[in-house]
Amino acid sequence: MLENKNDAVAYTLTTVCYCIFSLASLLDCRASRVLPCRISVYSEEGKTKIGMIKPKALLEVLSNSESLMKIAEEVEAITMEMIQEAK
C-alpha cells in the first residue's frame, strides 16, 4: 500500500489481488497488466472518493481473449461490490 499525505491531496493506493484469478496472468501475460486491481482512496473537497480503472475496459484494449474477458468481468464485479460496501 502506498500512502501520500501533503497539503494538496491525501490518498491511499491499494492493490487488490484474487489469487485464483491471478493464475490467468500465468496463462496470458496480457492479464498481468490488468490484474491485480488498483484502488485509490482519496479526499476531494472534504469528501472521501474511491476509484479504480475497470479491468474489463482496460483488457478490451489489450486482448480479445474471451476467457480473459470472463475473468476480468468477474474480478470487476467482485471489486465493485467491495467498493460499494465500503461506501
N, C-alpha and C positions, 0 to 999 in steps of 0.2 A: 504494500500500500504506500502510495506517495502522498504526502501532505504538504501544502504550501499555505502559509499564512503571512500575508503582507497587507499594507494599507489598502491596496486596490481590490484584491479578491482573496477570499479564503475558499479553498476547495480540497476535496479528497478524491483521489483516483484509485479505484479498486478494480482488481481483476477477478472475475468470477469464472471458475472452471468446473465443468461437469465431467468428471473423469471418463465416464462411459462414452461421452460424445467426443472427448479428446482423441479417442482412438481413430477418429476419422482423419485426423492430420497425419496419421501413420499410413493411411491408405492413399491420401491425396494431399500433397504439400500445399495446395491452394487453401485448404481448410485451416492451416496453421495461421494464415493471415487474418482469419475471421474469429477463430476460437483461440483462447478464451475471450469472453466478452469483457469489455472495459466499461465500467460505470463511473460516472463522475457525479459527485455531490458538491454543490457549491451554493453560496448565498448571493442573491441579487436583489437589490433594493429591499433588504430586510426579510426576504423570503428564501426558504431553502428550496433548491431546484435539484432534480435528479435527471440525468440524461445518459443516453448511450446511442451508439450507432447500431442500427438493427442489423443483425448478422445476415439475414436473408437478402436485404438490399445490397449490402457490401459484396456478398458472394455472387450475386447476379452479374456483377461486373467482372468477376474473376473466373467464373466457371459456369458451364451449362450442365453439370452433372446432376441428374435427378436425385441420386442418393444423397449427395451433399446438400441439396436444397431441402430435402426432408429433414435432415439433421439440423440445418440452420433454422427451419421453421419451428421445430420442437424446442431448440435451445432458446429461440426468441420468445416463444410463448411462456416458457418457464421463467425466464428472466423478467419479462414484462409483468407477470403475475407477482413476482417477488418485489418489483418496484412499486406496483400498486399497493401491496400490503404494507410497504414501508411508509407510504404517504399518510 
